[in-house]
Amino acid sequence: MAFPINSTLLDALVLAIVKKEDTYGYRITQDIRSAIDISESTLYPVLRRLQKDDCLETYDKEYMGRNRRYYKVTSKGENTLNFYIGEWTVHKNKIDSILNTGV
């Protein structure tokens, strides 16, 4: 992608994915990769930061004899996501109004 993804947008993407259903890190990476190129090594610091900021909480669940860490959005995370969605909509509309004037 020609446009860089900043940490706030990455936070919003992670929160949106986890809000749909509790899920684990590798799955979150795969879901985000459908839109942008991201590595697991980039994602895990984002997950830790969102957890530290009380936007995500974790729990472990057994999967094929091993524990898998699942992430769940907290109420603060939902509020943060709603804020990000509102900000994204305003930002997107402003950019679209410029880019689409020549179309």
Buried (B, 14 or more C-beta within 10 A) or exposed (E): EEEEBEEEBBBBBBBBBBBEEBBBBEBBBEBBEEEEEBEEEBBEEBBEBBBEEEBBBBEEEEEEEEEBEBBBBBEBBEEBBEEBEEEBEEEEEEEEEEEEEEE
